[in-house]
Amino acid sequence: MTKANPHIVHVIAGLETGGAEMMLLKLIAETAGRLRHSVISLSGPGTLGPRMEAVGGTVVAMELGGPFAALLALPRLARLLHRMKPDLVQGWMYHGNIAASLAAMLARADWPVAWAIRCTIQTFQEKLFTRILVRAGALLSRQPMAIFYNSRPAQAQHEAIGYARCGIVLGNGFEMDRFAPDPQLRGVVRARLGVTPDQLLVGYVGRLAPIKDLATFFAAMARLAAMRPDIAIVAMGRDLPRAHEMLPESQGDLAALGERLILLPEQTDINGFYQAFDVLVLSSLAEGFPNVIGEAMASGTPCVSTDVGDCPAIIADTGRLVPVQAPGAMAAAVKDVLDLPMAARQMLGANARARIAAHYSIGSIARAHEAEWLRLVAARHSGTA
């Protein structure tokens, strides 16, 4: 029998805005009435810590200075977990997963541990220490009772390099009431951007990092602009205003786009931008389950994406897929969507929203997580953990 209001303690590297961190926030908000959630951040409270507490979670920030400091602080983490008396410890991403398992082993605790892996292996190919953690995780992966992946490719890749075959795929979830078509908001955001109501607008949302392959995105947009000089392009996210200095290989494409390209930093009112876009583009070299695709689709915006991660399963026939590092194919696919009559493009967006509602609403995804957590807690209390 599962005890009432079981206590789930989450261990995560930090709480700045990111895909895994946002998913944790949403899961706490959806299940706080039935589960108790505590979050241990190995670093600071970040931007999301206060928001997690506002929806019913408890946040403890260990304020550790880095991965080596985290290793030295494992006894402290083990003592903290003992005081919290968890029914289940949920690690998040490689740092949090390994810390959760090592602390449990150090404490000789009987609480079950679960891991969450929310990326394909290539997603962190530019980070040496994370690549080391990926391999270390394979050696330690028999300790957790379950490993939650947010995409099938992520599960397959990790199990291929030796991760225990206790994986469960639980996709990302999206708030259908927050990400919803709103013609008035569309007009407000377009006016703020200086985009006319009838002008076609292409959007990109994401950080500027090698794995996101913005060079291909800008090359594709330069080709598209040559074919459709009536378009405007918005690229927004961390470091995007520095694109000219961070992407020397894209200088020609950026110059060709000129005033048609609007570069913006990371935004908080992201829903309004999805409303303003006629199509969203993802140019990544690798992904697991990209939140921007689900958010845009929930907003009724069709997507053109590289064929990475679970994007084929998410988008299905509601958008377009192109090979990685293929700016010509990307430009052609975006043009194909923009050339559709307005009614056909709106229908594509409506189908995209319906697909997210049917398969990836936050309510259904949160219930799936809750069911798995309760299963692990019940196994512990029945003596089968």
C-alpha positions as CSV (number, residue, x, y, z in Angstrom):
1,M,0.0,0.0,0.0
2,T,1.3,3.5,-0.9
3,K,1.3,6.0,2.0
4,A,-0.7,9.2,1.7
5,N,1.1,12.2,0.2
6,P,4.4,10.5,-0.4
7,H,7.5,12.7,-0.3
8,I,9.4,13.0,-3.5
9,V,12.8,14.6,-3.2
10,H,14.4,15.9,-6.4
11,V,18.2,16.3,-6.8
12,I,19.2,18.6,-9.7
13,A,22.4,20.6,-10.6
14,G,20.7,24.0,-10.6
15,L,17.4,25.8,-11.2
16,E,18.1,28.3,-14.0
17,T,15.7,28.3,-16.8
18,G,16.1,25.1,-19.0
19,G,14.1,22.3,-20.4
20,A,14.5,19.8,-17.5
21,E,14.1,22.5,-14.9
22,M,10.9,23.8,-16.5
23,M,9.5,20.2,-16.7
24,L,10.2,19.8,-13.0
25,L,8.4,23.0,-12.2
26,K,5.3,21.9,-14.2
27,L,5.3,18.5,-12.6
28,I,5.4,20.0,-9.1
29,A,2.5,22.4,-10.0
30,E,0.4,19.6,-11.4
31,T,0.9,17.1,-8.5
32,A,1.5,19.3,-5.4
33,G,-2.0,18.5,-4.1
34,R,-1.3,14.8,-4.0
35,L,2.5,14.6,-3.5
36,R,5.0,16.5,-1.4
37,H,7.9,17.8,-3.4
38,S,11.3,19.0,-2.1
39,V,14.0,20.1,-4.5
40,I,17.7,20.0,-3.7
41,S,19.7,22.3,-6.0
42,L,23.4,21.5,-5.9
43,S,24.0,25.2,-6.8
44,G,21.7,28.1,-6.1
45,P,17.9,28.7,-6.3
46,G,18.2,30.1,-9.8
47,T,15.3,31.7,-11.6
48,L,13.0,28.8,-11.0
49,G,13.5,28.1,-7.3
50,P,11.0,30.8,-6.1
51,R,8.5,29.7,-8.7
52,M,8.7,26.1,-7.5
53,E,8.0,27.2,-4.0
54,A,5.1,29.3,-5.2
55,V,3.4,26.2,-6.6
56,G,3.9,24.1,-3.5
57,G,7.4,22.8,-3.5
58,T,10.2,23.2,-1.0
59,V,13.6,24.3,-2.4
60,V,17.0,23.8,-0.7
61,A,20.0,25.4,-2.4
62,M,23.3,23.8,-1.4
63,E,25.3,26.6,-3.2
64,L,28.1,24.3,-4.3
65,G,30.8,25.7,-6.4
66,G,31.0,23.1,-9.2
67,P,31.2,19.3,-9.9
68,F,34.2,18.7,-7.7
69,A,32.7,20.6,-4.8
70,A,29.6,18.4,-5.3
71,L,31.7,15.3,-4.9
72,L,33.2,16.6,-1.7
73,A,29.7,17.5,-0.4
74,L,28.2,14.0,-0.9
75,P,28.2,13.3,2.9
76,R,26.4,16.6,3.4
77,L,23.9,15.7,0.7
78,A,23.4,12.2,2.3
79,R,22.7,13.8,5.7
80,L,20.3,16.3,4.1
81,L,18.3,13.5,2.5
82,H,18.1,11.6,5.7
83,R,16.6,14.6,7.5
84,M,14.0,15.0,4.7
85,K,12.9,11.3,5.0
86,P,12.1,10.8,1.3
87,D,9.8,8.1,0.0
88,L,11.6,8.4,-3.3
89,V,14.7,10.4,-4.5
90,Q,14.4,11.6,-8.1
91,G,17.6,12.6,-9.8
92,W,17.5,15.0,-12.8
93,M,20.1,14.9,-15.6
94,Y,23.6,13.4,-15.2
95,H,24.8,15.6,-12.3
96,G,21.7,15.1,-10.3
97,N,21.3,11.4,-11.1
98,I,24.8,10.5,-10.0
99,A,24.7,12.7,-6.9
100,A,21.3,11.1,-5.9
101,S,22.7,7.6,-6.3
102,L,26.0,8.2,-4.6
103,A,24.4,9.9,-1.7
104,A,21.9,7.0,-1.3
105,M,24.8,4.5,-1.4
106,L,26.8,6.5,1.1
107,A,23.8,6.8,3.5
108,R,23.0,3.1,3.1
109,A,19.4,4.2,2.7
110,D,16.5,2.1,1.7
111,W,14.7,4.8,-0.3
112,P,14.2,4.1,-4.0
113,V,16.1,6.2,-6.5
114,A,15.0,7.1,-10.0
115,W,16.9,9.0,-12.7
116,A,15.7,11.4,-15.3
117,I,17.6,11.7,-18.6
118,R,16.2,14.3,-20.9
119,C,18.6,14.5,-23.9
120,T,20.3,12.4,-26.5
121,I,24.0,11.8,-26.0
122,Q,25.0,14.2,-28.8
123,T,23.2,17.0,-27.1
124,F,26.2,17.7,-24.8
125,Q,28.9,16.8,-27.2
126,E,30.6,20.2,-26.6
127,K,31.0,19.6,-22.9
128,L,33.9,17.4,-21.9
129,F,32.9,16.9,-18.2
130,T,29.3,16.0,-19.1
131,R,30.7,13.4,-21.6
132,I,32.6,11.9,-18.7
133,L,29.5,11.9,-16.6
134,V,27.5,10.1,-19.3
135,R,30.0,7.2,-19.3
136,A,30.2,7.2,-15.5
137,G,26.4,7.0,-15.4
138,A,26.5,3.8,-17.4
139,L,28.6,2.2,-14.7
140,L,26.2,3.4,-11.9
141,S,22.9,2.8,-13.7
142,R,22.1,-0.5,-12.0
143,Q,21.5,1.4,-8.7
144,P,18.3,3.3,-9.6
145,M,15.1,1.4,-9.9
146,A,14.0,3.3,-13.0
147,I,15.4,5.7,-15.6
148,F,12.9,8.1,-17.1
149,Y,13.7,9.3,-20.6
150,N,11.8,11.9,-22.5
151,S,12.4,10.4,-25.9
152,R,12.9,7.0,-27.5
153,P,16.2,8.0,-29.2
154,A,17.6,9.0,-25.8
155,Q,16.7,5.6,-24.3
156,A,18.1,3.7,-27.2
157,Q,21.4,5.6,-27.2
158,H,22.0,5.3,-23.5
159,E,21.1,1.6,-23.4
160,A,23.5,1.0,-26.3
161,I,26.4,2.3,-24.3
162,G,25.6,0.2,-21.3
163,Y,22.9,1.9,-19.3
164,A,20.6,-0.5,-17.4
165,R,17.5,-1.6,-19.3
166,C,15.0,-0.2,-16.7
167,G,14.0,2.8,-18.9
168,I,10.6,4.3,-19.2
169,V,9.8,6.9,-21.9
170,L,7.7,9.9,-20.6
171,G,7.6,12.8,-23.0
172,N,7.5,16.5,-22.2
173,G,4.2,18.0,-21.2
174,F,2.7,21.4,-22.3
175,E,0.1,23.7,-20.7
176,M,-2.6,23.8,-23.3
177,D,-4.3,26.8,-21.7
178,R,-1.1,28.9,-21.6
179,F,0.0,28.0,-25.2
180,A,-3.2,28.6,-27.1
181,P,-4.0,30.6,-30.2
182,D,-4.7,34.3,-29.5
183,P,-5.2,36.6,-32.5
184,Q,-5.2,39.7,-30.3
185,L,-1.8,38.7,-28.7
186,R,-0.5,37.9,-32.1
187,G,-1.2,41.5,-33.2
188,V,0.2,43.1,-30.1
189,V,3.6,41.2,-30.4
190,R,3.8,41.9,-34.2
191,A,3.2,45.6,-33.6
192,R,6.0,45.6,-31.0
193,L,8.3,43.9,-33.4
194,G,7.4,46.3,-36.2
195,V,6.0,43.4,-38.3
196,T,2.8,44.2,-40.3
197,P,-0.3,42.0,-39.9
198,D,0.0,40.5,-43.3
199,Q,3.8,40.0,-43.3
200,L,5.1,36.4,-43.0
201,L,7.2,35.9,-39.9
202,V,9.7,33.0,-39.3
203,G,10.8,32.3,-35.8
204,Y,13.7,30.6,-34.0
205,V,13.7,30.1,-30.2
206,G,16.7,28.7,-28.4
207,R,20.2,29.4,-27.1
208,L,23.1,30.2,-29.4
209,A,25.3,27.1,-29.0
210,P,27.2,24.7,-31.4
211,I,24.6,22.0,-31.0
212,K,21.8,24.3,-32.1
213,D,23.6,24.9,-35.4
214,L,22.5,28.5,-35.9
215,A,24.9,28.8,-38.9
216,T,22.6,26.5,-40.8
217,F,19.5,28.4,-39.7
218,F,21.0,31.7,-40.9
219,A,22.2,30.2,-44.2
220,A,18.7,28.8,-44.8
221,M,17.1,32.1,-43.9
222,A,19.4,34.0,-46.3
223,R,18.3,31.6,-49.1
224,L,14.7,31.9,-48.1
225,A,14.8,35.7,-48.1
226,A,16.2,35.7,-51.6
227,M,13.2,33.8,-52.7
228,R,10.6,35.5,-50.5
229,P,11.8,39.1,-49.9
230,D,8.5,39.8,-48.0
231,I,9.4,37.8,-44.9
232,A,10.8,38.8,-41.6
233,I,12.8,36.6,-39.2
234,V,13.0,36.7,-35.4
235,A,15.8,34.7,-33.6
236,M,15.6,34.9,-29.9
237,G,17.3,33.2,-26.9
238,R,20.4,33.3,-24.8
239,D,23.3,35.0,-26.6
240,L,21.3,35.6,-29.9
241,P,22.0,39.4,-29.9
242,R,25.7,38.4,-30.1
243,A,25.3,36.3,-33.2
244,H,27.5,38.6,-35.3
245,E,30.5,38.2,-33.0
246,M,29.9,34.5,-32.0
247,L,29.3,33.2,-35.6
248,P,32.0,34.5,-37.8
249,E,31.1,31.9,-40.4
250,S,27.6,33.5,-40.7
251,Q,28.7,37.1,-41.4
252,G,27.7,36.9,-45.1
253,D,24.3,35.4,-44.3
254,L,23.6,37.9,-41.5
255,A,24.6,40.8,-43.8
256,A,22.3,39.5,-46.5
257,L,19.4,39.3,-44.1
258,G,19.9,42.9,-42.9
259,E,16.9,44.6,-41.3
260,R,14.7,41.6,-42.0
261,L,16.4,39.8,-39.1
262,I,15.5,40.7,-35.5
263,L,17.8,39.3,-32.9
264,L,16.4,39.2,-29.3
265,P,17.6,37.9,-26.0
266,E,15.7,35.2,-24.0
267,Q,12.1,36.3,-23.4
268,T,9.7,35.6,-20.5
269,D,6.5,36.2,-22.4
270,I,7.3,33.5,-24.9
271,N,3.7,32.6,-25.8
272,G,3.1,35.9,-27.5
273,F,6.0,35.2,-29.8
274,Y,4.8,31.8,-30.8
275,Q,1.5,33.5,-31.7
276,A,3.3,36.0,-33.8
277,F,5.2,33.4,-35.9
278,D,3.8,31.9,-39.0
279,V,6.3,29.0,-38.7
280,L,8.9,28.0,-36.1
281,V,12.2,26.5,-37.2
282,L,14.6,24.2,-35.3
283,S,18.0,23.7,-36.8
284,S,19.7,21.5,-34.1
285,L,22.2,18.8,-34.7
286,A,20.8,16.8,-31.9
287,E,17.8,17.0,-29.5
288,G,15.9,14.7,-27.1
289,F,12.4,16.2,-27.0
290,P,12.7,19.9,-27.7
291,N,10.2,22.0,-25.7
292,V,10.1,24.8,-28.3
293,I,8.5,22.4,-30.8
294,G,5.8,21.3,-28.3
295,E,5.1,24.9,-27.2
296,A,4.9,26.2,-30.8
297,M,2.6,23.4,-31.8
298,A,0.4,23.9,-28.8
299,S,0.2,27.5,-29.8
300,G,-1.1,26.5,-33.3
301,T,2.2,27.3,-35.1
302,P,3.5,24.8,-37.6
303,C,7.1,23.7,-37.3
304,V,10.0,22.9,-39.6
305,S,12.7,20.9,-37.8
306,T,15.8,18.9,-38.4
307,D,15.2,15.2,-38.2
308,V,16.6,14.8,-34.7
309,G,15.5,13.1,-31.4
310,D,11.8,12.6,-31.1
311,C,10.9,15.4,-33.5
312,P,9.5,13.0,-36.2
313,A,7.1,11.5,-33.6
314,I,6.1,14.9,-32.2
315,I,5.5,16.7,-35.5
316,A,4.2,13.8,-37.5
317,D,2.3,15.2,-40.5
318,T,1.7,18.6,-39.0
319,G,5.0,20.2,-40.2
320,R,8.2,19.4,-42.1
321,L,11.4,17.5,-41.3
322,V,14.7,18.2,-43.0
323,P,18.2,16.6,-42.7
324,V,20.8,18.2,-40.3
325,Q,23.1,20.8,-41.8
326,A,21.1,21.1,-45.0
327,P,20.3,24.9,-45.4
328,G,18.9,24.4,-48.9
329,A,16.4,21.8,-47.7
330,M,15.5,23.9,-44.7
331,A,14.8,27.0,-46.8
332,A,12.7,24.9,-49.2
333,A,10.7,23.4,-46.4
334,V,10.0,26.7,-44.8
335,K,9.0,28.2,-48.1
336,D,6.7,25.3,-48.7
337,V,4.8,26.1,-45.5
338,L,4.8,29.8,-46.1
339,D,3.5,29.3,-49.7
340,L,0.4,27.6,-48.4
341,P,-2.8,29.6,-48.6
342,M,-3.6,31.2,-45.2
343,A,-6.5,28.8,-44.5
344,A,-4.3,25.7,-45.2
345,R,-1.5,27.1,-43.0
346,Q,-3.9,27.7,-40.2
347,M,-5.3,24.2,-40.6
348,L,-1.7,22.8,-40.3
349,G,-1.3,24.8,-37.1
350,A,-4.7,23.6,-35.8
351,N,-3.6,20.0,-36.5
352,A,-0.3,20.6,-34.6
353,R,-2.2,21.9,-31.6
354,A,-4.6,18.9,-31.6
355,R,-1.6,16.5,-31.7
356,I,0.0,18.1,-28.6
357,A,-3.4,18.0,-26.8
358,A,-3.9,14.3,-27.7
359,H,-0.4,13.1,-26.7
360,Y,1.6,15.7,-24.7
361,S,-0.7,17.8,-22.5
362,I,0.9,18.5,-19.1
363,G,-2.0,16.9,-17.3
364,S,-1.6,13.5,-18.9
365,I,2.2,13.6,-18.7
366,A,2.1,14.6,-15.0
367,R,-0.3,11.7,-14.3
368,A,2.1,9.3,-16.0
369,H,5.0,10.5,-13.8
370,E,2.9,10.3,-10.7
371,A,1.9,6.8,-11.5
372,E,5.5,5.7,-11.9
373,W,6.6,7.5,-8.7
374,L,3.8,5.8,-6.8
375,R,4.7,2.4,-8.2
376,L,8.3,2.8,-7.0
377,V,7.1,4.0,-3.5
378,A,4.7,1.1,-3.3
379,A,7.4,-1.3,-4.1
380,R,9.6,0.1,-1.3
381,H,6.8,-0.1,1.2
382,S,5.8,-3.7,0.2
383,G,9.4,-4.8,0.6
384,T,10.1,-5.5,-3.1
385,A,12.3,-2.4,-3.7
